[in-house]
Amino acid sequence: MELTLNDIHRDAIESALAKARQYRSLLEPEIAESICLDILKVDDNNQQALIIYILALTDQLHQTEKQSQIKQIQKTILRLESEYERHYYTGIMNERRARFLISQPMSHSFAYDYFIEAIEAYRQAEPISPEQNDDAILRQNSCARTIEKEKLQPRQDSEDILVDMES
């Protein structure tokens, strides 16, 4: 049996977006991802579908085999029209990478680096955020608190390690 993908109707996009949001909230990001791909096939610049798609992909970063999706997430972020959203969702991606690494043995120093990258992206988003939208500040604070709570430290570069060993 040949499997074919069918196009959705343009007038069904709003309903499909609502379903994608619902599947994300039901912790089924793979289905949300698929719905967004269907939307983007008929409306390739739909900003809401791009955002939900980014979030659905980052929802899956806690799975080791899904770490390879980073390039796809980055490419999709570049398609966002809003400079604020490009910075904000870059922060989300790096923060979620960091949170994944915290759960992995021997990865805390790498988690620190991604938290710092996330904080920097949120700082870039903050001055251009929409009025009465402090999401970038809230995310920065969450990252900072996690760094403190987990006692994360920057990685020592190999040169630093060699110097320590020679001392």
N, C-alpha and C positions, 0 to 999 in steps of 0.2 A: 504494500500500500504506500502510495506516495504522499508524503506530508507536505502541505502547502500552508503558507501563512496568508490570512485574509486581511485586507485593509478594513479599518473601521470607517464609519461615516464621519465626515467633518462635524456634523451637527451632534455627534455623540461625544465629542471631546470633553466637554464640561463634566458629563456623567462619568467618563473614564477617569478623569483627574480625581474626582471624588472617590472612586473605587481604589485608585492607586494610594491615595492618602489613607483610606480605610485599611488596606492590606498592610501598609507600613505600621499602622497602629495595632494591628493584629499580630505583629512580629513575623510577617510573611513578606520580607523585602524582595524575594525572588519574583513573586507575583507582581508586586508594585513595579519592579524593574521591567518586566515583560509588558505591562500595560503602558508604561512610558515609552517603550520602544515602538509600540503600536501607534501611539499618539504622534511621536516624532516622525514616523514614516509618512504620515499624511500632513503634518504641520511641523516641519523640521526646525523651526525657530520658536516653538512654543516655550516661553520662558518658565511657566509653571511646571511643565513636563520635564524640562531640563533640571530644575531644582529638585523635584521629587526623585528623578532618576539619580542625581548625585547623592541624595540622602539614602536612597535604597541601596546604592552601591556601597556607601560608607557604612550602612547598617550591617553589611556582610563582612566587614574587615576583621571582625573577631574570629573569622574562620581562616585558619592558616592558608588554605589553598586559594582564598580570595584576595590575598595580598597582591597578586599580580594585576589586579584591576586598577591600581593606582594611576597608571598611564591613561586609562580610559576616563577616570574621574578628572584628572588634570585637563585632558582635552575638552571634556564637557564643561568644566568651569570656564575655560577660555571662550566658550560660546555664549556665556551670560553677558547681556548688554550692560548691566549696571556694574560700575567699578566697585561700588560698595559690596555687591553680592559676590563678585569675583574674589575680593579679599576675604569676606566673611566665610564663604564656602571653602576657600583654601584653608582657613583656620579650622573649620569643622573637620576637613579631611585629615589634617595633621594632628588635631586633638584626638580623633578616633584611632589613628595609627598609634599614638602614644598610649592610649588607654588599652589597646590590644597588647602592646609590648609590656605593660605593667603585669599582665597576667602570664607572661612567658618567663621561664627561668632564665637568668643571666641577661636580661634585656633592659633592666632599669635605666642604665646609662643612655641607651638609645631612646628610651621613652622620654627622658629629660630633654633631649635634643628636639624631638617632635613637639613637645609641649612648648618649648621656647619658640619654635617656628610658628606654632598656632597663635601664641600670644602676640608675636610680631604681626601676623596677618590681621588679627583682631584690632591691634593698635592702628593699623593702616585703614581699617574699615571705620573705626570709631568717629573720626572727624567728618566723614562723609555719610554717616548713617542718616536714615530718614528721621524726621522729627519725632520725638517721643519714642524712639526705638533704642534701647540700651542693650540690645542683645549682645553686641560685641563686648561691652563692659562686663556683662554677666558671665560670658564665656571666658574672658581673660581672668576674672576672679576665680572661677572654677578651676582653671588650669593652675593658677598660682597656689590655690589651696591644696590641690592634689600633689604638686611638687613638694610642698611643705609636709603634708601628711605622710607621703611615701618616702620622705627624706631623700629625694632624688638629687643627684649631683651630676655635673658635666662629666663626660667621658674624658679620660686621660688619653691624649694622643700617644702613639707608639714612641715618639721621641721622649715624652714625659716619663713614660714607663721605663725606657732605657736609662734615663738620667737617675730615676729613683733606684734602679737596680745597681748602678755604678756607685752610688753614694755609700 
